């Protein structure tokens, strides 16, 4: 297993080089230049000053030289400075990273804790009223636009009932609260964003779990387990569930990049200063250093997510072993 993990980690390097190479050249082919942002912020800037900025950022060099210089800086964990405000890119990313990670990890835990038991119960009661009602509800939930659900929840819980704040992560007088009050204030601000970011994933995972569980319960080894006199709980949770949960492991692995990318929709609606909004603003302002930082970080997380899913297979299903 260790050799397999090391080979996969080494395989990430050439794949990452290929991704960055294609992404860098594609982004450079887009119309406009990053220094145009400085010109938009200061219309009186001279042509000489623009050329000086291009030379300072190395934008006057051939594109292949720009890529070599950029990738050499990435190897030193230096993503450059933002064209918007001149701050280091990693400083801006690390500043917003805790908020996005907290919300997305909580939503992932919420999805798995509720969707898996829900899907199992729906599969065990296949054809019942609960199963039919659950199917209709999940399809409606899956099809509903996230921004529309967010606006409805904000209207109900924030405006009409007044239970939760409508935006932001903390109250204006947050710094004067005691620790219990701060935790309660954070919980009230984070409840709706976590709920909104969980709804689509909850519907999808529960449907996957239902179909996988129905298929697992119809396999021959289930009939053999019943013939041996095992209890129904042992059959369901020890044999069927371990096989039905394998596709869910893949989904969780592929969800890891989303922990960093966040969600532009709910971060914008709830005015949350997260990574999703940061990269959206970078795309709108053509901040190439921030955009490429997102490409690199999301690519690494995607490949690591696939590796984590493959490793988890061996622990979920003992029949799976990696060898030469």
C-alpha positions as CSV (number, residue, x, y, z in Angstrom):
1,X,0.0,0.0,0.0
2,X,2.8,2.4,0.8
3,X,4.5,1.8,-2.5
4,X,1.2,2.4,-4.3
5,X,0.7,5.7,-2.4
6,X,4.2,6.8,-3.3
7,X,3.8,6.0,-7.0
8,X,0.5,7.9,-7.0
9,X,2.1,10.9,-5.3
10,X,5.0,10.9,-7.8
11,X,2.5,10.7,-10.7
12,X,0.9,13.9,-9.5
13,X,3.9,15.9,-10.5
14,X,3.8,15.4,-14.3
15,X,0.1,15.6,-14.4
16,X,0.2,18.9,-12.5
17,X,2.8,20.2,-15.0
18,X,0.5,19.3,-17.9
19,X,-2.5,21.0,-16.3
20,X,-0.6,24.2,-15.5
21,X,0.9,24.3,-18.9
22,X,-2.4,24.1,-20.7
23,X,-4.2,26.4,-18.3
24,X,-1.4,29.1,-18.4
25,X,-1.4,29.3,-22.2
26,X,-5.2,29.2,-22.5
27,X,-5.5,32.1,-20.0
28,X,-2.8,34.1,-21.8
29,X,-4.7,33.7,-25.1
30,X,-7.7,35.5,-23.6
31,X,-8.1,39.1,-24.7
32,X,-6.8,41.9,-22.6
33,X,-3.9,42.3,-20.2
34,X,-3.7,42.3,-16.4
35,X,-2.2,45.8,-16.3
36,X,-5.5,47.1,-17.8
37,X,-6.9,46.8,-14.3
38,X,-4.4,49.4,-13.1
39,X,-5.4,51.6,-16.1
40,X,-9.1,51.2,-15.2
41,X,-8.4,52.2,-11.6
42,X,-6.3,55.1,-12.6
43,X,-7.3,56.5,-16.1
44,X,-4.6,59.1,-15.9
45,X,-1.8,56.5,-15.9
46,X,0.6,57.0,-18.8
47,X,1.7,54.5,-21.5
48,X,5.2,54.6,-20.1
49,X,3.9,53.6,-16.7
50,X,1.9,50.7,-18.2
51,X,5.0,49.4,-20.0
52,X,7.0,49.7,-16.7
53,X,4.4,47.6,-14.9
54,X,4.5,45.0,-17.7
55,X,8.3,44.8,-17.4
56,X,8.1,44.6,-13.6
57,X,5.7,41.7,-13.8
58,X,7.6,40.1,-16.7
59,X,4.7,40.4,-19.1
60,X,6.9,41.8,-21.8
61,X,8.8,38.5,-22.2
62,X,7.8,35.7,-24.5
63,X,5.0,33.5,-23.2
64,X,7.2,30.4,-22.8
65,X,9.7,32.4,-20.7
66,X,6.7,33.7,-18.6
67,X,5.6,30.1,-17.9
68,X,9.1,29.0,-16.9
69,X,9.5,31.9,-14.5
70,X,6.0,31.3,-13.1
71,X,6.4,27.6,-12.6
72,X,9.8,28.1,-10.9
73,X,8.2,30.5,-8.4
74,X,5.4,28.0,-7.8
75,X,8.0,25.4,-6.9
76,X,9.0,27.8,-4.1
77,X,5.3,28.2,-3.0
78,X,5.4,31.8,-4.4
79,X,2.2,32.5,-6.4
80,X,3.2,36.2,-6.9
81,X,1.2,39.3,-6.1
82,X,-2.4,40.2,-6.9
83,X,-2.8,42.7,-9.7
84,X,-5.7,44.2,-7.8
85,X,-4.1,45.4,-4.6
86,X,-0.5,44.2,-4.8
87,X,-0.8,41.8,-1.8
88,X,0.8,38.3,-2.0
89,X,-1.6,35.8,-3.5
90,X,-1.1,33.2,-0.8
91,X,-1.7,35.8,1.9
92,X,-5.1,36.6,0.4
93,X,-5.9,32.9,0.0
94,X,-4.9,32.0,3.6
95,X,-6.9,34.9,4.8
96,X,-10.2,33.5,3.4
97,X,-9.4,29.8,3.6
98,X,-10.7,29.1,7.2
99,X,-14.2,30.4,6.4
100,X,-14.6,28.4,3.3
101,X,-13.1,25.2,4.8
102,X,-15.3,25.5,7.9
103,X,-18.6,25.9,6.0
104,X,-17.8,23.2,3.4
105,X,-16.5,20.6,5.9
106,X,-19.6,21.1,8.1
107,X,-21.9,20.7,5.1
108,X,-20.1,17.5,4.0
109,X,-20.5,16.1,7.5
110,X,-24.1,17.1,7.5
111,X,-24.7,15.4,4.1
112,X,-23.0,12.1,5.1
113,X,-24.6,12.0,8.5
114,X,-28.2,12.3,7.2
115,X,-28.1,11.2,3.5
116,X,-26.6,7.8,4.1
117,X,-29.1,6.7,6.8
118,X,-31.9,8.2,4.8
119,X,-30.9,6.3,1.7
120,X,-30.6,3.1,3.6
121,X,-34.0,3.5,5.1
122,X,-35.6,4.3,1.8
123,X,-34.0,1.2,0.2
124,X,-35.2,-1.1,3.0
125,X,-38.7,0.3,2.6
126,X,-38.7,0.2,-1.2
127,X,-42.2,0.8,-2.6
128,X,-43.6,2.2,0.6
129,X,-45.1,5.6,1.2
130,X,-41.9,6.8,2.8
131,X,-39.9,5.7,-0.2
132,X,-42.2,7.3,-2.7
133,X,-42.5,10.6,-0.8
134,X,-38.7,10.6,-0.3
135,X,-38.1,10.1,-4.0
136,X,-40.3,13.0,-5.0
137,X,-38.9,15.3,-2.3
138,X,-35.3,14.4,-3.3
139,X,-35.8,15.0,-7.0
140,X,-37.5,18.4,-6.3
141,X,-34.6,19.3,-4.0
142,X,-32.0,18.2,-6.5
143,X,-33.7,20.2,-9.3
144,X,-34.3,23.4,-7.4
145,X,-31.7,26.1,-8.1
146,X,-29.4,26.8,-5.1
147,X,-29.8,30.6,-5.3
148,X,-33.6,30.3,-5.4
149,X,-33.6,28.1,-2.3
150,X,-31.2,30.4,-0.5
151,X,-33.4,33.4,-1.2
152,X,-36.5,31.6,0.1
153,X,-34.7,30.5,3.3
154,X,-33.4,34.1,3.8
155,X,-36.9,35.4,3.3
156,X,-38.4,33.0,5.8
157,X,-35.8,32.6,8.6
158,X,-34.0,36.0,8.4
159,X,-36.7,38.5,7.4
160,X,-40.0,37.1,8.5
161,X,-39.0,35.0,11.5
162,X,-35.8,36.9,12.4
163,X,-34.1,33.7,13.7
164,X,-30.8,34.2,11.8
165,X,-28.7,37.1,10.5
166,X,-29.1,37.8,6.8
167,X,-25.5,38.2,5.9
168,X,-21.9,38.1,7.1
169,X,-20.0,35.8,9.4
170,X,-20.2,37.8,12.7
171,X,-22.2,40.6,14.3
172,X,-20.9,44.2,14.4
173,X,-20.2,44.0,18.1
174,X,-18.7,40.5,17.9
175,X,-15.4,41.5,19.6
176,X,-17.2,42.5,22.8
177,X,-18.9,39.1,23.2
178,X,-17.8,36.4,25.6
179,X,-16.6,33.1,24.2
180,X,-20.0,31.3,24.5
181,X,-21.6,34.4,22.9
182,X,-19.1,34.3,20.1
183,X,-19.7,30.6,19.4
184,X,-23.5,31.2,19.4
185,X,-23.1,34.2,17.1
186,X,-20.9,32.2,14.6
187,X,-23.4,29.3,14.7
188,X,-26.3,31.6,13.9
189,X,-24.4,33.2,11.0
190,X,-23.2,29.9,9.6
191,X,-26.5,27.9,9.9
192,X,-28.1,29.0,6.6
193,X,-24.9,28.9,4.5
194,X,-24.2,25.4,5.6
195,X,-27.8,24.3,5.0
196,X,-27.9,25.9,1.5
197,X,-24.5,24.3,0.5
198,X,-25.7,20.9,1.8
199,X,-29.1,20.6,0.1
200,X,-28.0,19.6,-3.4
201,X,-25.4,17.2,-2.2
202,X,-27.8,15.7,0.3
203,X,-30.3,14.9,-2.4
204,X,-27.7,13.3,-4.7
205,X,-26.0,11.2,-2.0
206,X,-29.3,9.8,-0.6
207,X,-30.4,8.8,-4.1
208,X,-27.0,7.1,-4.8
209,X,-27.2,5.3,-1.4
210,X,-30.8,4.1,-2.1
211,X,-30.0,2.6,-5.5
212,X,-26.7,1.0,-4.3
213,X,-28.4,-0.5,-1.2
214,X,-31.2,-2.0,-3.2
215,X,-28.7,-3.6,-5.5
216,X,-26.6,-4.9,-2.6
217,X,-29.6,-6.4,-0.9
218,X,-30.4,-8.4,-4.0
219,X,-27.0,-10.1,-4.3
220,X,-26.5,-13.8,-3.6
221,X,-24.3,-13.3,-0.6
222,X,-27.2,-11.7,1.2
223,X,-29.3,-14.9,0.7
224,X,-26.4,-16.9,2.0
225,X,-26.1,-14.7,5.0
226,X,-29.8,-15.2,5.8
227,X,-29.4,-19.0,5.3
228,X,-26.6,-19.0,7.9
229,X,-29.0,-17.4,10.4
230,X,-27.4,-14.0,10.7
231,X,-29.6,-11.2,12.2
232,X,-31.1,-8.6,9.8
233,X,-29.0,-5.9,11.4
234,X,-25.8,-7.9,10.7
235,X,-26.9,-8.5,7.1
236,X,-27.7,-4.9,6.5
237,X,-24.9,-3.1,8.3
238,X,-22.1,-5.6,8.2
239,X,-22.5,-7.0,4.6
240,X,-24.8,-4.9,2.4
241,X,-23.8,-1.5,3.6
242,X,-20.1,-2.0,3.2
243,X,-20.6,-2.8,-0.5
244,X,-23.2,-0.1,-1.1
245,X,-21.1,2.7,0.4
246,X,-18.2,2.2,-2.2
247,X,-19.6,4.7,-4.7
248,X,-20.2,7.2,-1.9
249,X,-16.5,7.0,-1.1
250,X,-15.8,8.1,-4.7
251,X,-18.2,11.0,-4.3
252,X,-16.6,12.1,-1.1
253,X,-13.1,12.0,-2.7
254,X,-14.3,14.1,-5.6
255,X,-15.9,16.6,-3.2
256,X,-12.5,17.5,-1.7
257,X,-11.7,20.1,-4.3
258,X,-15.0,21.8,-3.4
259,X,-13.7,22.3,0.1
260,X,-11.3,24.9,-1.3
261,X,-13.3,26.2,-4.2
262,X,-16.3,26.9,-2.1
263,X,-19.5,28.2,-3.6
264,X,-19.7,31.5,-5.4
265,X,-23.5,31.5,-5.1
266,X,-24.0,31.2,-1.4
267,X,-20.9,33.2,-0.5
268,X,-22.2,36.0,-2.7
269,X,-25.8,35.8,-1.4
270,X,-24.8,35.7,2.3
271,X,-21.8,38.2,1.9
272,X,-19.3,35.6,3.1
273,X,-15.7,36.5,2.5
274,X,-14.6,33.1,1.2
275,X,-12.4,31.6,-1.4
276,X,-15.2,31.2,-3.9
277,X,-15.9,35.0,-4.0
278,X,-12.1,35.7,-4.1
279,X,-11.6,33.7,-7.2
280,X,-14.8,35.0,-8.8
281,X,-13.6,38.5,-8.3
282,X,-10.2,37.6,-9.7
283,X,-11.8,36.3,-12.9
284,X,-13.8,39.5,-13.2
285,X,-10.7,41.6,-12.7
286,X,-8.5,39.4,-14.8
287,X,-6.1,38.9,-11.9
288,X,-4.0,36.1,-13.5
289,X,-1.9,35.3,-10.5
290,X,-5.0,34.6,-8.4
291,X,-6.6,32.6,-11.2
292,X,-3.6,30.4,-11.7
293,X,-3.3,29.9,-7.9
294,X,-6.9,28.5,-8.0
295,X,-6.0,26.2,-10.9
296,X,-3.0,24.8,-9.1
297,X,-4.7,24.4,-5.7
298,X,-7.9,22.8,-7.1
299,X,-5.8,20.5,-9.4
300,X,-3.8,19.3,-6.5
301,X,-6.9,18.7,-4.3
302,X,-8.6,16.8,-7.2
303,X,-5.7,14.4,-7.6
304,X,-5.3,14.0,-3.8
305,X,-9.1,13.4,-3.6
306,X,-8.9,10.6,-6.1
307,X,-6.0,9.1,-4.1
308,X,-7.8,9.3,-0.8
309,X,-10.9,7.6,-2.4
310,X,-8.7,4.8,-3.8
311,X,-7.1,4.2,-0.4
312,X,-10.4,4.3,1.3
313,X,-11.7,1.5,-1.0
314,X,-9.2,-0.9,0.6
315,X,-10.5,-0.2,4.1
316,X,-14.2,-0.2,3.2
317,X,-14.0,-3.4,1.1
318,X,-11.4,-5.9,2.3
319,X,-11.5,-7.7,-1.1
320,X,-9.7,-4.7,-2.7
321,X,-5.9,-4.9,-2.4
322,X,-3.3,-2.9,-4.4
323,X,-0.2,-4.9,-5.5
324,X,2.3,-4.9,-8.3
